[in-house]
Amino acid sequence: MYTKHQRKIMSVVLVIAFFCMTAAACGKTDKRDANVSDSDDTATKKVVFSSDTRIAYLGPAGTYTEEATQFFFANTGVMKPEQTVDLVIEALTEGTADYAVIPQENTVGGAVTNYVDALLNQNDVCVVGEVILPISQTLMGIHGASLSDIKIICSHAQGIAQSEQWRKQNLPDAEVKEMSSTAAAAEYVAQQKDKTVAAVAAPGAASLYGLEVLARDVQITDANKTRFYVLSRSDSFVSGSRAVFTAVCDADRIDDIIVDIHNSGLELVTIHDRPEGSKLGRYRYIIEVMAKNDISDKQIAKIEIAQEVRCLGRFDTVEKNNEGAN
């Protein structure tokens, strides 16, 4: 049994090792079960989805979430866009959808906190898959518009953050207007029919909403990627090299959980914290871990031994390469 002092020292060492591992492994994705080659545009999963599989995702049409959904499910099933993440998860929990897809984290914008909150608020959903999608933000306006016309730029909060550097260099005086999604921003621009209004959105949204591309790749970095979680009401895939846990505890307990993760033979991928709401210093955590091979029941049990910790599911990660992106 470790003393509290020993646990503190070990947790510091583990966190340092985690960040070193993350820097070394940046950009690497486990594709063992996805069978995704550099030229593939579909992901072959362990589970074959039927044509009547119902999938809810954060809409409207033309969002990156739609692209991630199409990729993960290989364009199979009935895909229904919802206006908010809460409605996406509600469709799943009420049984009108078999799966749900939500954004989780972006390279530039970080964790999408309100979406993480929506997941943490649920007790009846499991994470059964993860998609990593390259993000190529595009500035678009109505036909006949030019960069010199633009006075207002619309996008989702993530699109705004990811294009900040480009906007400062190219359109420093443009006003920013936050929208519920990048596709909603493109739709809004199309409806306004105003040359002074533009949207930062996925490239495919331009053709979908009849807009003209004014500038491509306006994101901060070409390494810009977003992770999406695939949710289900049950742990549909009982194996995988990654797992995600939730924990509700005081901040000084997180080092003990990190030690349990290390002792189970697993490695940290991410930790996000959100205020628990009852007192200062108490948080809800979402913790993702990984292994070289499938994570075992025994490893899950070693982490769940802490009363505050609950496993949300095991899964594999699939990544869509830039060449296959729309």
Secondary structure, 3 states (H helix, E strand, C coil): CCCHHHHHHHHHHHHHHHHHHHHHHCCCCCCCCCCCCCCCCCCCCCCCCCCCCEEEEECCCCCHHHHHHHHHCCCCCEEEEECCHHHHHHHHHCCCCCEEEEEEEECCCEECHHHHHHHHCCCCCEEEEEEEEECCCEEEECCCCCHHHCCEEEECHHHHHHCHHHHHHHCCCCEEEECCCHHHHHHHHHHHCCCCEEEEECHHHHHHCCCEEEECCCCCCCCCEEEEEEEECCCCCCCCCEEEEEEEEEHHHHHHHHHHHHHCCCEEEEEEEEECCCCCCEEEEEEEEECCCCCCHHHHHHHHCCCCEEEEEEECEEECCHHHCC
